[in-house]
Amino acid sequence: MAKEPDLSDTSARPDADAQIAGMLFAVVLVDSETRVAEANHAAENLLGASLRRMAGRNLLDIIGPVDERVEAQLALAESALVARDIAIRAGEANLRVNLTVSPLAAAPGWRVVTFSQVGHEEGTSEDEGASAIGAPSILAHEIKNPLAAIRGAAQLAARKLPDLDKKLARMITDEVDRIARLIDRMQELGAKSSDDVAPCNPHEAIRAAIATVRAAGGENVEICEEFDPSLPPALANREALEQVLINLISNARDAAGETPKGEVTVRTRFASGLAFSAIRFGRAVRLPIEITVSDNGKGVDPALRDHVFEPFVTSKKSGQGLGLALVRKLVRDMNGSVSHERDTRADLTHFRVHLPLARLPKE
C-alpha cells in the first residue's frame, strides 16, 4: 500500500511552482505593463507558444484582438477581472475561453491571468443537457405510434389507388420513414446509458471511418491522413469513436466538396501537458489524445458557430441538425471533449476530439 503523506511535514509539500505547473488551466504572470513574465505548461499549450517566445511580450499581442472591455481592464494594473466565453487568438487558432485577472496585493502591478478553454460541447450542464434532449426523447414514443398507423394506411391505400395516384401514397410512406429515422436519432441523443470504454487504437477507428465515408461517394474530395505513429491507445468505445469520426469526416467531405479542390485531413497527436481537460463526476480528466478533422470548405455560418453542437442547428439545406449533437453525446459518454474552430487565416475548419489516455496493465 502507498504510504499516506504526512500533512504536518511542510517540507514534503509541493512548492508554489510545482502547484502552478500541475494546474489543469493556463496560468500567466504579467507585470504592470501587461508583459508576460511567467507561464505554466498548460498556458504554453493553450496559447501555442513557449514561455521563451512569450516572455517580455505584451499579453494582448499574443491573444489579441480581444473584447475592448477586457482590453481596457487589462490596461489597469490594479484591476481584477472575470470574463466568461470571450474570443482570443492562440497561434493560428481562434479559441473561446474563460479569463480571470487577479492582482497580487503583495506585489503591486503584478497580476496572475488564467485561461480555461470553453469547449462548445460544455455549454450546458449535465442536467440542462438532459432536459434539452430528454423532452424530445419522451415525445418520440408517442409520435411513432401514430406514424406507424399513417404508414400502414398509406400502404393499404396504395393497393387500391390507380397507378397515377400510387406515387402520392409512396410519398406519404417515404415521409413517414424519414420522420421515423429523425425520431430514432432523437432517441439516441436522449439515451442516458453509454457503452463501456476500453483501450482503443484511434488510427484503426479513423481508417475504418474513412473507408466508410469513401464508400459513400464524394470522389472529388481528397481525404488525407497525418498520423502520429507513436500515439498511445485512447480510452474509448471503438464503435462510438468510429461513429463520431464518420459523422465528422462526412461533414468535412460535404463542406470541402463545394470548393474546386476539396481536401479533408485527419490528424492525430499527443497533446502533452495539461492543456485539455474536462470535468466529469467531480474530478478532472486529462485528455491528451487529439484527433483533428480539417477541411478547406467555406466553414459554418458565423451566426451558427457557437451553436454547432446543439440539436437541430444546421447550415445544410437537407440537414436535420442532429449529427453533431450526436457526436457531442458520444464523445461526452467517453469522458472526452469535442470542439469546433474556424482558422480564418488558412481558410480551414477544424473539429477536434480529445480523449483520455488508456492505462495499459503492466506486463
N, C-alpha and C positions, 0 to 999 in steps of 0.2 A: 504493500500500500504506500501511496505517496505520503510523505511527511507533511503534516499540517504546518503552515507558516507561522512563525512566532510574531504576532502582531505588535508585541511590546518592543521588539527589536527594530528600532527605526533605521539602523544601518542596513537592514536587509530589504527595506522598501525601495521600489524603483524611484529614481530621482525624477525631477521635473522633465528633463529631456527625454527620458525613456517613456514617461507618461504621454507626452505630446506626440512622440514618434509612433506610439501604439494606437493613437486615436483613429477611428474609422472615418472621420470627416477631415476636410482640409483646414489647416491652421497656418496663417501667415502673420508674421510680426512686421509692422510698419512704423516708421518714425513720424515726426511731426509734419514732414513734407510728403507723407504717404509713400515713401520709398521702402521697398522690400528689404528687410534685414535678415529674416529667417523664414523658413518654410519647412513643414514636415513632408514625409514621403508621400502622404495622401494628396497634399497640395501640388507636389510636382506632377503626380499622375493626372490629377483632375485638370490642371491648367496646361498640361502638355509641355512643360519646360522644367529644366533642372534649376535648383537654387542658384547655381553658378551663373546661369543665364538671367535669372530674375533679380539677383542681388543688386541694389543700387538703382533699380528702375522704378518709376512711379507705377503703383499698382494699377492705376487706371489705364496706363499704356499697355498693360498686359491683358486686362479683362475688358477694356472698353471697346466701343462706347457703351455706357450703361444709362439707366434712367437718370434724368437730370436731378431728380430729388436725391437719389442715392449719391450722385457725384457731389452735390452741394454739401451733404452731411459728411462725406469722406474728407472734404477740404477743411473741416473744422476739427482741429487736433484734439479737442476735449469732448467731442460729441459721441454719444453712444447711438447705436442704430440696430434695428431688427427689420429686415426686409425679406418678404417671402415671395418666391416664384418670380424672380427677376431674370432678365436675359443678360448673359455675359458672353464674351468671346474667349475661347480656350484653345489656343493654337489655331488649327483650321476648323474647329468645331464651334457651333452655336449651342450653348447649354442654358438650361433654366435651373437656378439654384436658390436656396435659402441662404441669406447672408446675415451675419451679425458683426458688429464692431464694438469692441469692449476697451475703453480707455484704461490704462494701468495707473491707478491712483499713486502708487509708489514711484512711478517713473513718468512724470508729466510729459505729454507729447507722444508717448509711445502707445500703440494700440494693437490689440490682437483681433485679426479678422478671420472669421471662419466661413467656410462654404460647405453646404451639403447639397448634392445634386437632387433635383426634383425629377424622378422618373415619371413619365406620363402615366404609367400603369399604377402609380401610387397616389393618384389624385383623389381617391376616396378611401375611407377606412373600410375595414372588413365588413362592418355592419352596414355601412352605406352601400357598399358594392353588392352585398347580399340583397338589400332592399331594392336596389335599382334593377337587378336582373331576376329577383325572386318572383315579383309580381307577374311578369310575362310567363314565367315558367308555370305558375299556378294556373294561369288562364289557358295555357296551351292544351291541357287535358280537356277542358270544357269546349274549346274551339274545335278540336279534332273530331269529336263525336258528330256534330252536325256536318262537318266537312265530308266525313265518310258517307253520310246519308245523301248528301248532294251528289257525290261522285257515283254512288250506286244508282241514283235516279237518272243521272245523265247517261249512264251505260245502258239502262233499260230503255230510255227514250231513243238512244241511237239505233236500237234494233228495229224500232217501229217507224222511224223517220225516213223519208225518201232520201236518196243518195245526196242530193244537193244540200240537204239540211244536216246530214251527219257531221259535216265539218264543224257546225256550231256546237254539237254535243261533245265532240272531241276537244274543242277549245275549252269547254267547261271542265272536263276531266283533267286536261293539262294544267289549267289554272289552279284547280284544287290540289293537284300533285305538287305544284310549285309552292303553294301556301303551306302544305304539309311539310315539305322539306325545310321551309323557313322556320316553322314551329319546332321541328326536330333540333335545329341549330340553336334556337332559343332555349330549349330544354337542356342542351349541352352546357350553355352558359350558366344556367341556374343550378346545375348539379353541384352538390357540396362535396361529394366524395371525390377522391383523387387516387390514381393508381400508384403503386409502390415505385420507389426510385431505387436505383442500383448503379454501380459503376458502369459507365457507358462511354464508348469511343465516339466523340462528336463527329469525327470525319466519316465514319460509317453511316451515321444518320444523315449527314449532309449529302453524301454521294447517292444514297437511296432516294432522297428527296429530289435531287437534281435529275436523276433518271426518270422519276415520275413526272416531273414538270416537262422534261424534254419529250416524253412520250405523248404529252397532250398537245404538242404543236409549238408554234412560235419559233420556227427555224431561223427567222431573220434576226433573232436576238442571240448574241453570244453569251454563254454562261461560263465564267472563268473561276478557277479555284486558286486561292492563295493561302495555303495551309502552313501552320507552324508544325513541322514534323515531330517536335518534342512535346507537343501538347499532351498533358496527362489526362486520364479519364475524368469525366464530369459525373456528378451525382445527379442522375436524371432518369426519367422514364423514356425508354428508347422510342416507343410508339408515339408518345405525346410529343417528344422532341422532333421526330420526323414530320408529324402533322404541322407543328409550328413552322418548320422550315419550308414545307410545301406551300403553306399559305404565304409566307414572306417572299419566297422566290417567285411564286406565281404572280404576286402583286408587282414585284420588281420587273418581271418579264413583261407584263402588260404595260407598265409605265414606260419602260425602255423601248417597247415596240412602236411607240409614237414618234420616235426620233429616227433620223436617217441611218445611223449606225448604233443601234441599240446594244447595250452591254450591261450585263449583271455580273458582279463579282462577289464571291462568298469568301470571306477571310476569317481565319482563326488566329488567336494569340492568347498568351498567358498574361493577363493584366496583373503584374506583380504589385505588391504593396497592398494598401488597404483603401484604395480609391473607391471601390464599388462595394456597396453593402445594401442589405435590405433587412428591415426589422420584422421578424417572424416569431410569434409565440413568446414575445417578451425578451428575445435575445437577438444579437446581431449575427448575421450570416455573411461570411465573406464570399464574394462571387468573382473569382479570378479567371474563370473560363469564359472567354469572349468570342462570340460568333457575330460577324457583321455581314449583312446583306446590303449591297450598294447597287444603285442603278443610275444611269445618266438620263432618266426621263425628266419631265418638266417639274416634277415634285407635286406634293399635296397642296391644294389651295391654301394660301396663308391663313385664311379665316378658319380653316379646319385643323390646322397643325397641332393645336393644343387639345384637340378632342378626338384624335385619330383612333384611340383605343376604346372609345365609347360605343355602345351598341347603336346601330342604325345611322352612324356617321360614315358617309362615303362620298367620293367625288366621281365614282363610276356611274355612267348612265344606267347600266343594268345591275349595279351592285346592290347588295342587301345591307351592307354595313355591319356584318356580323363576323367577318373573317378575322379582323384584328382584335375584336373583343374576345373572340375565342382564343387567339394567340395569347392575349394577356392572361386569361384564366389558366390556360395550360402551363404557362411559364410560372405564374404565381404558385400553382399547385406543386411545382418542383422547387419551390423556395428561390426562384430566380427573379430576374428583372429584365424588362424589355423597354427600350426607349427609341424615340424617333428624332432625327435631326436633319436639317437641310443645310448642306455646305454650299452657300451661295457663291463662293469664290470658284470652286471646282464644278459647280452645277451638278452636284451629286446628292442623292438622297440616301441616308443610312438608317437602317434598323439594326439595333444592337441588342443581342441577347447575352445576358451574363448569368452563369450557372455556378453552383457550388462545386468545389473540388471533391472528388471521391477519395476517401481514405481507405486505401487498399490494405488488407491484412498483411502483416509481415510474414515472410516465408521462414 
